[in-house]
Amino acid sequence: MTTRRRLLLGSLAAAATSVHARTGYLGRAEVQQFIDSMVEGYGFERTRLERWLRDARYSATVERLMQPPIPFGQRNWIDYRNRYIEPARIDAAIVFWQAQRAALMRAEAQFGVPSGIIVAIIGIETYFGRITGNFRTLDVFTTLSFDYPRRADFYRSEFSEFLLLAREQKLDPTTYRSSFAGAIGLPQFMPGSIRRWAVDFDGDGRIDLVGSAPDAIGSVGNFLAGHGWQRDAPILFEVESDEATVDALGRGIDAATTWSSALAAGVVADLPLSLDTPVLLIDLPVAGDDGEPTRLYRIGTVNFSAILHYNRSYFYATAVTEFAATVRERMSGRP
């Protein structure tokens, strides 16, 4: 990006921030329509909604951080893996596992999800609560609902879920903090996921994904079980394949083909899977020593698909799987 372009984008962002600072959100027709929908559809008090929206502030930082990442083929799986599966985070995982052993064992028994997978998700998402985000959630959702056209429909739906969540929890929406994308707490659940999948796992009568590790553990287990996790089933295998075969088998996040179909398409591996096992084939770009990208290939089961429903990134789901295996190996033999 040229210096001139950077200056132009900076000026535009500053101008947008200035306009929002002067006018706020209440004067905008689409915001009034949103308020109408919350009043008519969910029985909110208009004056209360208007007070919250009057207090909301546009965040140029949120909009900037939400810009699409570099193209998939230009990313490097090894760099991503090393960022999360590194000694300090693994050490923290051991401490977390030992401290939360009882909750993890109960979640594994109830939902069928291994402790290592739950630990890996919380560790990758927030470093076990160290990095949960400090953006005011109200500002995140107003910005992304009304000033981020690329995913405005999704974020307006989550904005509705957020206001419903705050009402159910009897909390002021202005008090919530989240990531720049609106994800909340140790497991980084979106408001809709909190309302659908979060559970009170410590038995104190309230769901607290920010301060209660057991609630986070149970909620992750419930989410994965609700998205098809199968107890004691495998997750991911290395295979030989090519990019054309990944395209031919459909990509996506669901195990939508069978192992027999993958073999017929040219995937090469000797795996302990029955021929009718649902699978998906994924690819992981890796930067070669000469700068030319290569790809690694994996076959995932419905359990890998469940992780992809948590986060649609192949990098993420693979990192969760490998993080869990690394921590499980370190935990073996411990009392």
C-alpha positions in Angstrom: 0.0 0.0 0.0 1.4 3.4 -1.0 1.9 6.2 1.5 -0.7 8.3 -0.3 -3.3 5.5 -0.1 -2.6 5.0 3.6 -3.1 8.7 4.2 -6.3 8.7 2.2 -7.7 5.7 4.1 -6.7 7.3 7.4 -8.5 10.5 6.4 -11.6 8.6 5.4 -11.6 6.8 8.7 -11.1 10.0 10.7 -13.9 11.6 8.7 -16.2 8.7 9.4 -15.4 8.8 13.1 -16.1 12.6 13.1 -19.5 12.2 11.4 -20.5 9.5 13.9 -19.3 11.5 16.8 -21.5 14.4 15.7 -24.7 12.5 14.6 -24.6 9.2 16.6 -26.8 6.3 15.5 -30.3 7.4 16.5 -30.7 9.7 13.5 -30.2 6.9 11.0 -33.2 5.2 9.3 -31.8 1.7 9.5 -31.2 2.1 13.2 -34.8 3.2 13.8 -35.9 0.2 11.8 -33.8 -2.0 14.1 -35.4 -0.4 17.1 -38.8 -1.0 15.7 -38.0 -4.7 15.2 -36.9 -5.1 18.8 -39.9 -3.3 20.1 -42.4 -5.2 17.9 -40.7 -8.5 17.9 -39.4 -8.8 21.4 -41.3 -6.3 23.5 -38.4 -4.0 24.3 -39.1 -0.5 25.7 -38.4 2.0 23.0 -37.0 4.6 25.3 -34.5 2.1 26.8 -33.3 1.0 23.3 -32.9 4.7 22.3 -30.9 5.4 25.4 -28.5 2.5 24.6 -28.2 3.4 20.9 -27.7 7.1 21.8 -24.8 6.0 24.0 -23.3 3.7 21.3 -20.1 4.8 19.5 -18.7 3.9 16.1 -15.4 2.1 16.3 -13.0 2.6 13.4 -10.7 0.0 15.1 -13.4 -2.6 15.1 -14.1 -2.0 11.4 -10.4 -2.1 10.5 -9.8 -5.4 12.4 -12.8 -7.0 10.7 -11.3 -6.5 7.2 -10.8 -9.9 5.3 -7.5 -11.6 6.0 -5.0 -12.4 3.3 -6.2 -15.0 0.7 -6.2 -18.6 2.0 -3.6 -19.8 -0.5 -1.1 -17.1 0.7 -1.4 -18.1 4.4 1.1 -20.5 6.0 -0.2 -23.3 8.2 3.2 -23.7 9.9 3.2 -20.1 11.1 -0.3 -20.4 12.4 0.5 -23.7 14.2 3.6 -22.3 15.8 1.6 -19.2 17.1 -0.7 -21.4 19.2 1.0 -24.7 19.8 4.0 -23.3 21.6 5.6 -24.2 24.9 4.2 -21.4 27.1 0.6 -22.0 26.0 1.0 -25.7 26.4 2.3 -25.2 30.0 -0.7 -23.0 30.7 -2.9 -25.8 29.4 -1.5 -28.3 31.8 -2.1 -25.8 34.7 -5.7 -25.2 33.5 -6.4 -29.0 33.1 -5.1 -29.8 36.5 -7.1 -26.9 38.1 -10.3 -27.8 36.3 -10.0 -31.6 36.2 -13.3 -32.3 37.9 -15.3 -30.1 35.5 -13.5 -31.5 32.5 -14.1 -35.1 33.5 -17.8 -34.3 34.1 -18.1 -32.6 30.7 -16.4 -35.5 29.0 -18.8 -37.9 30.7 -21.9 -35.8 29.9 -21.1 -34.6 26.4 -18.6 -37.2 25.1 -16.1 -34.5 24.2 -12.5 -35.3 25.3 -11.0 -33.0 27.9 -8.1 -32.2 25.6 -10.4 -30.7 22.9 -12.1 -28.5 25.4 -8.8 -27.3 26.9 -7.4 -26.7 23.4 -10.4 -24.5 22.4 -10.2 -22.4 25.5 -6.5 -22.2 25.2 -6.5 -21.1 21.5 -9.4 -18.8 21.9 -8.3 -16.8 24.9 -5.1 -18.2 26.4 -7.3 -19.5 29.2 -8.9 -16.2 29.9 -5.9 -13.9 29.5 -7.0 -12.4 26.2 -10.8 -12.2 26.0 -11.1 -8.7 24.4 -11.8 -5.4 26.0 -14.0 -3.7 23.3 -17.3 -2.4 24.6 -19.8 -5.0 23.1 -22.5 -2.4 22.4 -20.1 -0.4 20.2 -18.9 -3.5 18.4 -22.4 -4.5 17.4 -23.6 -1.1 16.4 -20.5 -0.6 14.3 -20.7 -4.0 12.6 -24.5 -3.9 12.2 -24.7 -0.5 10.6 -21.2 0.4 9.3 -19.9 -3.0 8.0 -21.9 -3.9 4.9 -20.0 -7.1 4.2 -21.7 -9.0 7.1 -24.3 -6.5 8.3 -27.2 -9.0 8.3 -25.3 -11.5 10.5 -24.3 -8.8 12.9 -27.7 -7.3 13.2 -29.0 -10.8 14.1 -26.3 -11.1 16.7 -27.1 -7.6 18.0 -30.6 -8.8 18.6 -29.3 -11.8 20.4 -27.0 -9.6 22.4 -29.8 -7.4 23.6 -31.9 -10.4 24.4 -29.0 -12.0 26.3 -28.5 -8.8 28.4 -32.2 -8.8 29.2 -32.2 -12.4 30.3 -29.1 -11.9 32.4 -30.5 -8.7 33.9 -27.4 -6.7 32.9 -26.9 -3.4 31.3 -25.7 -3.9 27.7 -23.2 -1.1 28.1 -21.3 -3.1 30.7 -20.3 -6.1 28.4 -16.8 -6.4 27.0 -15.9 -8.7 24.1 -13.5 -9.2 21.2 -13.6 -6.9 18.2 -16.0 -9.4 16.6 -18.4 -9.5 19.5 -17.2 -12.8 21.0 -17.6 -13.1 24.8 -15.8 -14.8 27.6 -13.3 -17.7 27.9 -14.7 -19.7 25.0 -15.4 -16.6 22.9 -19.1 -17.4 22.2 -21.2 -15.1 20.1 -24.4 -13.9 21.9 -26.6 -16.3 19.9 -24.3 -19.2 20.8 -24.5 -18.2 24.5 -28.3 -18.2 24.4 -28.4 -21.6 22.6 -25.5 -23.6 24.0 -24.1 -22.0 27.2 -24.8 -23.9 30.4 -24.6 -23.3 34.1 -22.0 -26.0 34.8 -20.9 -24.8 38.3 -24.4 -24.9 39.6 -24.5 -21.3 41.0 -27.8 -20.5 39.2 -26.3 -18.3 36.5 -24.3 -18.7 33.3 -21.0 -16.8 33.4 -18.6 -17.4 30.6 -16.3 -14.6 31.7 -15.6 -15.6 35.3 -16.5 -19.3 35.5 -14.1 -21.8 34.0 -16.6 -24.7 34.7 -19.4 -22.8 32.8 -17.0 -22.3 29.9 -16.0 -26.0 29.9 -19.5 -27.2 30.0 -20.6 -24.8 27.3 -17.9 -25.8 24.9 -18.8 -29.5 25.4 -22.5 -28.8 24.9 -21.8 -26.8 21.7 -19.7 -29.5 20.2 -22.2 -32.2 21.2 -25.0 -30.2 19.7 -23.0 -30.0 16.4 -22.6 -33.7 16.0 -19.7 -34.7 18.1 -19.5 -38.5 18.4 -18.1 -40.0 21.6 -14.8 -41.9 21.1 -14.8 -41.3 17.3 -11.5 -40.2 15.6 -11.0 -36.7 14.5 -8.4 -36.2 11.8 -5.9 -38.1 9.6 -3.0 -37.3 7.3 -3.6 -38.3 3.7 -2.2 -37.8 0.2 -4.3 -35.8 -2.2 -4.3 -32.7 -4.4 -6.1 -29.4 -4.6 -8.4 -30.5 -7.4 -9.7 -33.4 -5.3 -10.4 -31.0 -2.4 -12.4 -28.8 -4.8 -14.2 -31.9 -6.3 -15.3 -33.1 -2.9 -16.9 -29.8 -2.0 -14.8 -28.2 0.7 -17.1 -26.6 3.2 -17.3 -27.5 6.9 -19.5 -30.6 6.9 -18.5 -34.2 6.6 -20.6 -34.4 3.5 -19.0 -37.3 1.6 -18.0 -40.8 2.5 -14.6 -42.4 2.9 -15.3 -44.7 0.0 -16.1 -41.7 -2.2 -12.9 -40.0 -1.1 -10.9 -43.1 -2.0 -12.6 -43.3 -5.4 -11.8 -39.6 -6.0 -8.1 -40.4 -5.5 -7.3 -39.8 -1.8 -4.6 -42.1 -0.7 -4.4 -43.5 2.9 -4.9 -46.7 4.8 -7.2 -45.5 7.6 -9.2 -47.4 10.3 -12.5 -46.1 8.8 -15.5 -48.0 7.5 -16.2 -47.2 3.8 -19.5 -45.4 4.8 -17.9 -43.1 7.4 -18.8 -39.5 6.7 -15.7 -37.4 6.0 -14.4 -34.1 4.6 -11.1 -33.5 2.8 -9.2 -30.3 3.7 -6.0 -28.7 2.6 -3.5 -26.6 4.6 -1.2 -24.2 2.6 2.4 -24.3 3.6 5.1 -21.8 2.4 8.0 -23.7 0.9 11.7 -22.8 1.3 11.7 -21.4 -2.2 8.7 -19.2 -1.4 6.4 -21.4 -3.5 3.3 -22.7 -1.5 2.7 -26.4 -1.1 -0.3 -28.0 0.6 -0.8 -30.7 3.3 -4.0 -32.8 3.2 -6.1 -34.2 5.9 -9.3 -36.3 6.2 -11.7 -35.1 9.0 -14.6 -36.9 10.5 -17.9 -35.5 12.0 -15.9 -34.6 15.1 -13.6 -32.4 13.0 -16.7 -30.9 11.4 -18.1 -30.1 14.9 -14.9 -28.1 15.6 -15.4 -26.3 12.2 -18.8 -25.2 13.3 -17.1 -23.5 16.3 -14.7 -21.8 13.9 -14.9 -22.3 10.1 -11.1 -22.1 9.6 -9.3 -25.3 8.6 -6.2 -23.9 10.3 -8.1 -23.4 13.6 -9.8 -26.8 13.7 -6.5 -28.5 12.8 -4.7 -26.5 15.5 -7.3 -27.5 18.1 -6.8 -31.2 17.2 -3.0 -31.0 17.4 -3.0 -28.8 20.5 -5.3 -31.4 22.2 -3.0 -34.3 21.2 0.1 -32.4 22.5 -1.5 -31.6 25.8 -2.8 -35.1 26.2 0.6 -36.5 25.6 2.1 -34.2 28.2 -0.7 -35.1 30.7 -0.2 -38.8 30.3 1.3 -40.3 33.4 0.4 -37.3 35.6 -1.6 -38.0 38.7 
